[in-house]
């Protein structure tokens, strides 16, 4: 477990609460993030049931559950939502989830949905305290039908969910992407297979390019910063992926793309 400030100023912090070990997919480290403003916090994609105790322990170094103003769920996958029933017992914070996925919450053992705020397809602007605002940005079909990203204008960090995911070898555990060309082999296969189409990728790139982004923080793998941010956006906007690569039922053209 690591606890790394990505942005750290008096009164505002953006922290990587990073877990590794049991419960992760082969080669994919799962990240959880905590945004702090004064005494208020927002937790992003808190993770599955098995990592919940460790994420809570790391969060408690900074803030208690009573000071959480929101929990953000970027989409419906179990590595994001699996532990949410326990978080509901620990905090009264509202939980934001894409509207298209609210109907699936009962399958996680959740019967009372009054705590959940459904995020419309075009996103949402959230203000949790004076000076503490977040923008929920649509990222549909990348890879989920209702994917949302979270942009923090104070830190200029974009939490991108599965966009930017890297499949790193077990012996490698970097925090940052500084050399995009060297990082490309760890992201290409995932994005070509899991992202829906180049059209969806281009729409997302056009949307987020209007933001002032210093870092892109994905749910899996290291954080993009510096020149790697614009290099990733340029690469992803041109990528053939998903249905672009289908050649027949059950077959994909998955070769490398320069």
C-alpha positions, 0 to 999 in steps of 0.5 A: 500500500502506498499513500502518495500526494499527487498535488499538495498545497495548504488546504487542498490535496489530491492523494493516490491511495494505491493498493497492490497484492491480492484481488488485483488482475494479473499485471494491473494495479488498482488505484484509489484516490482521495481529494481533500479540501480543508477538512472535507474529502471525496473518495474516487472508486474505492475498490472491491471488498477485499481491498476495502480495509486497506483503503480505509486504513490509508484514508484514515491517515488524512480524514475520517469517514464523517468528513467524506462529502462524496464517493464517486463511482466511475462505472459498475465494475466490481473492482470499483463497486464491490466494497460499496456496501461496507462504505455505506455503513461507515459514512453518510456521504452521498454516492455518485454513479452514472445513471445507466448503472443505478438499476444494477446496484441491487446486485451488490446487495444494496436495497436502499438507493436513497444514498445514490445520486445518478449522474446524467449522461452529459455529466455534472458540476458538484460543489461540496464546500466553498472553493471545493468543486469537481466536474464529472465528465462523460467518457461513454463506452470507454470502456463502460456505457456510462463511464464518468471521469472526475476533474479537479480544477484546483489540482488540474488532475483528471481522474480518467477511470479505465482510460490510460490503464497500464498492464505493468509487469509484476516487478515494475511499480512506477508512480509516474509516466514521464516517458510516453514512448517507453510506456506505450507497450504497457497500454496499447493492448488494453486500449485496443481491446477494451475501448469501444471505438475510435469515434468514442475515443475522439469525442472524449479527447475533444471533450477533455482537451478543453480542460487545463490538465496537469495530470491524468490519473487512471484507475490502473497503473501510473499517473501521466504528467508533463508531456506524457499528458498531451502525448497520451491524448494525441495517441488515444485520439488516433487509436483504432480500438474495439469494434474498429478492429472486428473482422468476424464474429469473435475475431479481432485485428489486434496487431500493433499500431504505430 
